[in-house]
Amino acid sequence: MGGPFEGSSLILLTTVGARSGKRRTSPLGFVADGDDLLIVASAGGAPKHPAWYHNLLAEPRVTVETGTETFEAMAVPAWGEERDRLFERVVRVAPGYADYQEKTSRVIPVVTLRRVSDG
């Protein structure tokens, strides 16, 4: 990635459309948090949440593809103080997200992706 996210890692997040039921894939930056991944529904500071965020609220089981593996995960949105703590963690790694938050009046969501074990 270039710009404020240069050097950031990317995933492909596949969600199921909340209305269409179709699988949708979005490239996203992420921050590792132990075994979990943190993603941010910034939409570049747009006034509305991105479609993928609405999709995972309706169906939290998602597919995550990194450069080396593909796995199923549960998407867990953070709220209140937990969201603020996680957002601060993300901004320490990828400061561009702070710029996006300044551009919008909405609180930009942070979502934890937790790997689903096959067993």
N, C-alpha and C positions, 0 to 999 in steps of 0.2 A: 504494500500500500504506500501511497505517496502522501504528501502534505503532512498534516499534524499527526497522522497515524503511521508514518513511515516506519518500517521495521516491525509493525504489529503482525500478529498471526491471524490467519483467517480460517473460518470453518464454513461449510455449507450446511445450513439448517433447513430441514424439510419439515414443513407443517402440513396439516390437513385444513383446507379452506373451511372457515366457519360456516359459510353459506353454500359454497359449491361442492364441498366434500372432496375436491381435487387436491392432489399433492402439489405443494408449492415449495420451491427451493430458493433460498436467499443467501447470498454471501455476506458474512458478518465478521467483524472483529470480535475478539474475545480476550478475556484475561483469565488465566488459570488461578484457581483458588483451591489448593490441595488437589483432590481428585475431581473436583467440580470445575465447570467452566462458567464464567460470568459473561452475559451478553447484555447490551444496553439498547433499549428501544428509542434511540435518539432521533431517527429520521432526519439527521442533519440539523436539528433544532426546529423542525417544522411544527406547526400548531397542532397537528394530530399525530397519534401513535401510528407506527407503520402497520401494514396489514398483517405481517407475520406475528406481531404481538397479539392482535385480536384473535388470530387463528389458534395460538397456543393457549390462550385463555379458554377457548371453547374445547380444545383437545390438547391436553398438556403432554401427551406422549409424542415425541418428535424423533427424527433421525438426524444424527450429527455425523458429518464427514470431515475428517481432517486430511492432511496430506498422506497419512499412512494408514488410516483405519476408518471404518464406519461402524457406528453403534447407536443403539436406541437409548433415549434419555427421557427423564421426566423434567418438564419445565416448571420451575417453582418461582413465581414472582415474589419479590421482597416488598415489604410494606413498612412504613413508618421509620423508626430508628434503624432497623435492619437494612432497609433500602439505603438510607443515608450513609451508613457505615460501608456498605458494599460499593456505593457510588464513589465515595472517597478513595477506596482501594483501587477501583478502576482508573480514576483520574490520576492517581500516583503513577500508574503504568502508561496510560494513554491520556495526556492532558487535554487533547482536543475535545473530549466529551464535556469538559467544563465550559468550553466555548459554546457548544450546542445548548447546554442548559441555560446559559445567559441569553440566548436568542429567543427563548420561548417562555411563556407563562405556565405551561404545564409542567408537572413534575415528571421528569424522564424516568421511565421504569428500568429497573435492573432485574434480570432473571437469572436464576441459578439453573444450570443444566446438570442433572444428576444421572449418571450412568445407571441403566437398568440392568441388573444381573440376569443372565439367561436361566439361572437355576432358581 
